[in-house]
Amino acid sequence: MSGSEAVWVALGSNLGDRRAHLEGAVAALSSADDVEVMRVSPWIETLPEGGPSGQGNYLNGCLEARTELEPETFLWLLQRIETQFGRDRAREERHGPRPLDLDLLLFGTRRIHSPTLSVPHPRMEERTFVLEPLAALAPELVLGGCGRSVRERLAELRARAAEARA
């Protein structure tokens, strides 16, 4: 796709058939016009962070795609796919369980701060469940907030967690 931009998307699910939801989302994105999924990370199981207690573990991953869509249109596409897999943002509890969560992490080198979209994703650099699958695809990708690579930032977060447990 000439004129396309690289986009990075985090995927997560902790309700229903988690793997089927994630793989279905990848397939839906792959079949969308003006989107080409380049590669997908392995799925990793993680504990839920924040939100109500008692929710199930997440299955998380990350994908790299190229698109000719504008960022707001791409976000709309992600939200439409979430809805197809049973997500109801109007009824769900904040940070609660969900069949599918698709977060737009990066859109080329753009920095976007609008009422509906923030890119780079404002909390991605603090979330090991995002950085771990991202590191499987792009360990040397430099993160804009901290100025470190995904690999370096993930090592920092792991070290901080180990210190907290000690």
ZANUPA-352422 format. One record per residue: x, y, z of N, C-alpha, C in turn; residue in three letters. Coordinates in pm, whole numbers. Example, Ala and Ser with C-alpha at 12.3 -4.5 7.8 and 13.67 -1.06 7.14 Angstrom:
! ZANUPA-352422
nxx, nyy, nzz, caxx, cayy, cazz, cxx, cyy, czz, type
1319, -569, 780, 1230, -450, 780, 1320, -330, 780, ALA
1285, -225, 708, 1367, -106, 714, 1290, 3, 787, SER
! end
This chain:
! ZANUPA-352422
nxx, nyy, nzz, caxx, cayy, cazz, cxx, cyy, czz, type
84, -118, 0, 0, 0, 0, 88, 124, 0, MET
89, 194, -108, 168, 317, -112, 96, 424, -31, SER
172, 503, 41, 112, 606, 123, 54, 556, 254, GLY
83, 430, 288, 28, 376, 412, 123, 406, 529, SER
68, 397, 649, 146, 419, 770, 141, 294, 857, GLU
249, 273, 931, 253, 161, 1025, 169, 196, 1147, ALA
91, 100, 1192, 13, 116, 1314, 38, -6, 1403, VAL
34, 18, 1532, 52, -88, 1631, -74, -92, 1716, TRP
-127, -213, 1735, -252, -233, 1808, -230, -338, 1916, VAL
-275, -308, 2039, -276, -407, 2146, -412, -476, 2146, ALA
-412, -606, 2170, -534, -685, 2173, -544, -756, 2307, LEU
-663, -762, 2364, -682, -833, 2489, -823, -887, 2500, GLY
-837, -997, 2576, -967, -1058, 2600, -962, -1135, 2730, SER
-1070, -1122, 2812, -1078, -1207, 2930, -1220, -1261, 2954, ASN
-1300, -1262, 2851, -1435, -1322, 2859, -1457, -1416, 2741, LEU
-1521, -1527, 2768, -1555, -1620, 2661, -1432, -1690, 2606, GLY
-1438, -1726, 2479, -1327, -1793, 2412, -1224, -1688, 2372, ASP
-1132, -1660, 2465, -1038, -1550, 2447, -958, -1562, 2319, ARG
-903, -1679, 2293, -821, -1699, 2172, -905, -1676, 2046, ARG
-1027, -1727, 2044, -1114, -1708, 1927, -1146, -1561, 1906, ALA
-1167, -1487, 2014, -1193, -1343, 2002, -1072, -1272, 1941, HIS
-953, -1303, 1993, -832, -1235, 1943, -804, -1272, 1798, LEU
-812, -1401, 1766, -786, -1443, 1629, -893, -1391, 1533, GLU
-1017, -1383, 1581, -1124, -1326, 1500, -1102, -1179, 1473, GLY
-1050, -1107, 1572, -1021, -965, 1554, -910, -945, 1451, ALA
-809, -1030, 1456, -700, -1021, 1357, -756, -1048, 1218, VAL
-840, -1149, 1206, -901, -1181, 1076, -988, -1067, 1026, ALA
-1067, -1007, 1116, -1153, -895, 1076, -1071, -776, 1029, ALA
-964, -748, 1101, -877, -637, 1062, -807, -668, 930, LEU
-766, -793, 911, -699, -834, 786, -790, -820, 665, SER
-921, -839, 687, -1014, -833, 574, -1068, -692, 548, SER
-1031, -596, 635, -1079, -459, 617, -1010, -392, 499, ALA
-1085, -307, 430, -1027, -230, 320, -921, -135, 374, ASP
-814, -117, 298, -707, -22, 330, -630, -57, 457, ASP
-632, -186, 498, -555, -233, 613, -484, -361, 573, VAL
-356, -370, 605, -280, -493, 584, -210, -529, 715, GLU
-250, -641, 773, -184, -688, 895, -51, -749, 854, VAL
56, -699, 913, 191, -742, 878, 237, -860, 963, MET
218, -849, 1094, 259, -957, 1183, 186, -945, 1317, ARG
177, -1059, 1384, 104, -1068, 1509, 194, -1137, 1611, VAL
196, -1084, 1732, 278, -1143, 1839, 216, -1274, 1887, SER
294, -1351, 1962, 232, -1464, 2033, 135, -1410, 2138, PRO
35, -1490, 2175, -58, -1452, 2281, 7, -1484, 2415, TRP
-12, -1395, 2512, 39, -1418, 2647, -76, -1405, 2746, ILE
-72, -1485, 2852, -174, -1477, 2955, -124, -1387, 3066, GLU
-209, -1294, 3109, -172, -1198, 3213, -285, -1184, 3314, THR
-247, -1144, 3434, -345, -1113, 3537, -411, -980, 3504, LEU
-537, -961, 3540, -600, -831, 3518, -535, -726, 3608, PRO
-521, -606, 3557, -464, -495, 3633, -573, -392, 3657, GLU
-599, -362, 3784, -705, -267, 3817, -841, -329, 3791, GLY
-942, -249, 3805, -1077, -296, 3779, -1131, -381, 3892, GLY
-1248, -437, 3872, -1313, -515, 3977, -1237, -645, 4006, PRO
-1244, -690, 4131, -1178, -815, 4167, -1260, -932, 4113, SER
-1195, -1045, 4099, -1263, -1165, 4057, -1275, -1185, 3907, GLY
-1224, -1092, 3827, -1233, -1114, 3683, -1123, -1211, 3638, GLN
-1146, -1277, 3526, -1053, -1377, 3476, -928, -1316, 3416, GLY
-828, -1402, 3396, -703, -1360, 3334, -728, -1316, 3189, ASN
-641, -1231, 3144, -646, -1184, 3006, -555, -1267, 2918, TYR
-590, -1275, 2792, -501, -1319, 2687, -471, -1192, 2608, LEU
-343, -1160, 2595, -302, -1034, 2531, -207, -1060, 2416, ASN
-203, -966, 2325, -110, -970, 2214, -98, -833, 2151, GLY
-24, -828, 2043, -1, -702, 1972, 12, -735, 1823, CYS
-26, -641, 1741, -5, -660, 1598, 47, -532, 1534, LEU
116, -553, 1424, 161, -442, 1340, 83, -451, 1210, GLU
31, -338, 1167, -42, -332, 1041, 4, -207, 965, ALA
-38, -200, 842, -20, -80, 761, -158, -39, 714, ARG
-182, 91, 712, -313, 138, 669, -302, 271, 596, THR
-398, 292, 509, -412, 420, 441, -525, 501, 505, GLU
-592, 443, 606, -699, 513, 675, -643, 624, 762, LEU
-725, 723, 789, -688, 827, 884, -705, 771, 1026, GLU
-634, 827, 1124, -639, 772, 1260, -780, 757, 1318, PRO
-864, 857, 1305, -1000, 849, 1361, -1081, 739, 1293, GLU
-1062, 720, 1164, -1132, 615, 1090, -1081, 478, 1134, THR
-950, 467, 1154, -893, 341, 1200, -944, 307, 1340, PHE
-952, 408, 1429, -1007, 387, 1562, -1152, 340, 1553, LEU
-1230, 401, 1467, -1369, 360, 1448, -1375, 213, 1406, TRP
-1286, 172, 1316, -1280, 33, 1270, -1251, -60, 1388, LEU
-1154, -25, 1472, -1123, -107, 1589, -1244, -120, 1681, LEU
-1312, -10, 1704, -1429, -14, 1792, -1544, -94, 1731, GLN
-1558, -89, 1601, -1661, -169, 1533, -1631, -318, 1547, ARG
-1503, -355, 1537, -1464, -495, 1554, -1490, -539, 1698, ILE
-1458, -454, 1795, -1488, -487, 1935, -1637, -517, 1953, GLU
-1720, -435, 1895, -1866, -452, 1905, -1909, -584, 1841, THR
-1849, -619, 1728, -1882, -745, 1661, -1856, -865, 1751, GLN
-1759, -851, 1842, -1724, -961, 1931, -1789, -947, 2069, PHE
-1890, -861, 2079, -1970, -855, 2199, -1936, -748, 2300, GLY
-1843, -659, 2268, -1812, -554, 2363, -1921, -447, 2361, ARG
-1964, -405, 2479, -2066, -301, 2493, -2011, -196, 2588, ASP
-1945, -96, 2533, -1880, 8, 2614, -1978, 82, 2704, ARG
-2103, 94, 2662, -2202, 169, 2740, -2240, 94, 2869, ALA
-2226, -36, 2870, -2269, -116, 2985, -2155, -170, 3070, ARG
-2034, -169, 3018, -1925, -233, 3091, -1869, -144, 3201, GLU
-1813, -209, 3300, -1748, -140, 3411, -1607, -100, 3369, GLU
-1563, 17, 3412, -1428, 65, 3376, -1323, -37, 3422, ARG
-1235, -74, 3331, -1130, -174, 3354, -1188, -311, 3391, HIS
-1314, -331, 3357, -1380, -457, 3387, -1357, -560, 3278, GLY
-1414, -678, 3296, -1397, -784, 3198, -1460, -747, 3064, PRO
-1402, -801, 2958, -1453, -773, 2824, -1412, -883, 2729, ARG
-1498, -909, 2631, -1463, -1014, 2534, -1349, -971, 2442, PRO
-1338, -841, 2416, -1233, -794, 2325, -1200, -648, 2355, LEU
-1072, -619, 2362, -1024, -483, 2381, -915, -459, 2277, ASP
-933, -360, 2193, -836, -323, 2091, -792, -180, 2117, LEU
-664, -162, 2148, -611, -28, 2175, -513, 12, 2067, ASP
-535, 129, 2009, -442, 185, 1912, -324, 243, 1989, LEU
-207, 182, 1973, -88, 223, 2047, -12, 334, 1976, LEU
19, 309, 1850, 99, 402, 1770, 39, 410, 1630, LEU
47, 528, 1572, 1, 550, 1434, 113, 625, 1364, PHE
202, 549, 1298, 320, 609, 1237, 397, 685, 1344, GLY
438, 804, 1310, 508, 890, 1407, 417, 1001, 1458, THR
289, 988, 1429, 196, 1095, 1467, 176, 1104, 1618, ARG
153, 1226, 1662, 112, 1255, 1800, -25, 1320, 1789, ARG
-124, 1253, 1848, -262, 1299, 1837, -322, 1310, 1976, ILE
-380, 1425, 2004, -449, 1445, 2131, -580, 1515, 2101, HIS
-685, 1432, 2087, -818, 1485, 2059, -912, 1431, 2165, SER
-1035, 1478, 2169, -1130, 1425, 2268, -1155, 1274, 2254, PRO
-1134, 1218, 2135, -1164, 1077, 2114, -1041, 988, 2095, THR
-923, 1047, 2080, -805, 966, 2048, -678, 1030, 2102, LEU
-597, 949, 2169, -463, 990, 2212, -363, 889, 2160, SER
-270, 935, 2078, -164, 852, 2021, -34, 930, 2032, VAL
72, 867, 2085, 80, 732, 2136, -17, 709, 2253, PRO
-54, 582, 2271, -146, 547, 2379, -85, 596, 2511, HIS
-161, 671, 2590, -104, 739, 2707, -51, 648, 2818, PRO
-93, 522, 2824, -47, 435, 2933, 33, 315, 2885, ARG
64, 308, 2757, 130, 188, 2705, 267, 165, 2767, MET
338, 271, 2802, 475, 256, 2854, 478, 208, 2998, GLU
361, 199, 3062, 353, 152, 3201, 294, 12, 3211, GLU
262, -49, 3098, 189, -176, 3099, 273, -290, 3042, ARG
317, -380, 3128, 395, -493, 3079, 312, -581, 2987, THR
179, -587, 3011, 95, -671, 2925, 84, -616, 2783, PHE
123, -491, 2763, 131, -434, 2629, 273, -446, 2575, VAL
371, -412, 2659, 509, -410, 2612, 567, -549, 2585, LEU
524, -650, 2660, 578, -784, 2637, 546, -836, 2497, GLU
419, -834, 2453, 395, -880, 2316, 452, -783, 2211, PRO
455, -654, 2241, 516, -558, 2148, 664, -587, 2132, LEU
730, -625, 2242, 873, -658, 2236, 900, -780, 2150, ALA
803, -871, 2141, 821, -989, 2056, 828, -950, 1909, ALA
767, -838, 1873, 766, -792, 1734, 868, -683, 1706, LEU
885, -591, 1800, 968, -472, 1774, 1045, -431, 1899, ALA
1139, -513, 1944, 1209, -482, 2070, 1287, -352, 2067, PRO
1330, -310, 1950, 1412, -188, 1941, 1332, -64, 1905, GLU
1201, -79, 1892, 1115, 36, 1865, 1128, 135, 1980, LEU
1159, 261, 1949, 1179, 361, 2053, 1045, 423, 2090, VAL
1019, 426, 2220, 896, 482, 2273, 914, 631, 2295, LEU
815, 709, 2254, 826, 854, 2258, 829, 916, 2396, GLY
756, 859, 2491, 748, 919, 2624, 876, 908, 2703, GLY
935, 787, 2706, 1054, 765, 2787, 1182, 772, 2707, CYS
1171, 765, 2574, 1290, 771, 2489, 1371, 643, 2490, GLY
1316, 535, 2543, 1385, 407, 2549, 1318, 309, 2451, ARG
1391, 203, 2420, 1332, 100, 2335, 1229, 21, 2415, SER
1144, -51, 2344, 1044, -135, 2409, 1116, -234, 2501, VAL
1225, -295, 2452, 1301, -391, 2532, 1354, -328, 2660, ARG
1413, -209, 2649, 1467, -140, 2767, 1357, -103, 2867, GLU
1245, -52, 2816, 1137, -12, 2905, 1076, -133, 2975, ARG
1061, -242, 2903, 1008, -365, 2962, 1101, -414, 3073, LEU
1232, -408, 3050, 1328, -449, 3154, 1316, -360, 3277, ALA
1297, -230, 3257, 1278, -138, 3371, 1154, -174, 3452, GLU
1043, -200, 3383, 920, -234, 3453, 933, -366, 3529, LEU
999, -463, 3468, 1019, -592, 3536, 1108, -574, 3659, ARG
1213, -493, 3648, 1302, -468, 3762, 1227, -398, 3874, ALA
1145, -302, 3839, 1065, -229, 3939, 968, -325, 4009, ARG
907, -415, 3934, 815, -511, 3994, 890, -607, 4087, ALA
1010, -651, 4046, 1089, -740, 4130, 1130, -672, 4260, ALA
1167, -544, 4252, 1202, -468, 4373, 1082, -455, 4466, GLU
965, -434, 4410, 846, -419, 4491, 811, -549, 4563, ALA
840, -663, 4500, 812, -793, 4562, 915, -828, 4667, ARG
1035, -772, 4656, 1145, -807, 4749, 1128, -749, 4887, ALA
! end
